[in-house]
Amino acid sequence: MKHVVGVADYKISGTPGDQIITHGLGSCLGIAAYDSAANVGGLFHVMLPVSSVNPEKAKSSPMMFVDTGLPLFFKALYAAGANKERLVVKVAGGAQMRDKNDFFAIGKRNYVTMRKLFWKNGIMIAAEEVGGNVSRTMYLEIGSGQVRLSVNGREIEL
């Protein structure tokens, strides 16, 4: 079964053969995590780095922000049976899309905020495809744990 993840959302599955997909990773980040022993994985599409820019929005849509959404995503993975020590984490996105001068640096700030949270919680990144100025589509296969990207019409395995 295909599960499509929208912006500021995540999906988790423990069903072999399921595919979790997210489209349009520009400055947004796609974070895939998979535990092969538990056969549980998930994909999170996050939009902005810190919730302090709009605390009211963070209350109603915590998955929009790295600092509020990432902990919820990992808690959901653990509740589904994933084990932190076995998780393989792969990341894509964080591009500079519209602002040629990168004034707001949303992609970079998303990535830095995520890395700080990972470092603080002892989570390592196994592979990444970040930065640049291209949009990416990210796929996670449940059962194999394979993560693929579609970038400008070409497929890449992370």
N, C-alpha and C positions, 0 to 999 in steps of 0.2 A: 504494500500500500504506500502511496506517496502522501507525505505530509508537507505542506507548504508553510513556511515560517514567514510571517509578515514583519514589518519594521516594529521594533519594540515588543518583540514576542519571542517565544521559544517553543520547541516541541521536544518531547522525550519519548523514546520507544524501547521496548525490550522484545520486539517481534522480529526474528530473522527475516530478511527479505524486504523489510520496510526501508524506504528511502526518505530522508528528511532533506528538504531543499529550501534555500533562501536566495532570492534574486536581488539585484541592485545594490550590492555592497560597494558603495563609493567611499565616502568618508566614514560610513558606518563600519562596524566590525562584525564579522561572523565568527563565532567561537563554537567549535565542535569538540565534544568530549565523549570518549568511548571507553568502556570497561569490558574487555573481551571475556573475562571470566564470568561476569554477571550477565553479559550480552545486553548491556544497557548503554544507550547513547543519547545524546541530545545536541541540538543546534540552537544557538541564541543569536539574534540579530539586534544589536544595540546601536543607538543613534547618537547619543551625546555623552560627554565625559562625566560631568558632575551635576548632581541634583540641586545644588545650591543656587543655580541660575533660575530655578522655578520650583520652589518647595511644594507649592500646591499641585503642580503637574506631577511631581514626583510621588505625591500621595496617591493620586488617581492612576498614574501610569509608571510605576517604579521600574518597569523593564525598559523604559526609554533611556535610562541613564546607566552608565557603567557602574558607578559607585553603589547604586541601590539595586540594580537588576542582577548583576553578576553573583552576589551572594545568594539571591533567591534561586537563580538557575542551578547553582551547585547544590543547594539544599534539596531541590527537587530531584536532581540526579541521585543523591544519596538516599532519598526516600524511596526511589524506584529500585534501589539495590546496588547502585554503583559504589565502589570503594575508592576513596581519594588516592590511595597509594598505587592503584592499578589504572587510574585514568590516563588516557593518552589525549592530550589537548592540542588542537591545531587551530590556527587563526588566519583569517584573511580579511582584507579591506584596508581601512585607514588611509584611503587615497586623498589626494588634493584634487578636487573635482572642478569647481567653478571659479574659485578665487585665484587668479594667476599669481598674485602676490602672497597668497596663503596667509592673509591677514588674521583670520580666525583660527586657522590651523586645527580644525575640528578632528580630522583624521589622526594627526599626530597626537593631539591631546587625548583622544579616545584610547590610542595605543599606550601612551604613557600611564594613564590612569589604570588601565587594565594590568599592565606590567607591575605597577606598584602593588595592586591588590594580590596578584599572583605571588609576588615576592614575599609579601607579608604573610601569606597563607601557605607557603611552601609548594606552590604549583609550578611545574615546569612546562614549557611549550616544546612539543616534539617537532613541529614544523610550522612554518608561516609563509605567507605570501602577502606582504603589506606594503603600503606606500604607493608611489607612482601616481598616475592620473587616469587609471582605468577602472571601470566598474567590473565586478566579479559576481558570478553565481556560484554558490557553494552547495555541495551534495555530501551527505553522510549516509553510508550504507550500514544498516544494522545487520549484524551477523559477521561481516568481514571487518567492519570498522574503517573501511576505505573512505578517504575524503578526497573528492575531486573538485576542481574548479573549472569553470568555463570563463576564459578571458579572451575577449576579442575574437571569438569563434574558434579558439583552440582549447583543448582539454589538457589539464595539468593534474597530476596526482600529487597530493601533499604527503 
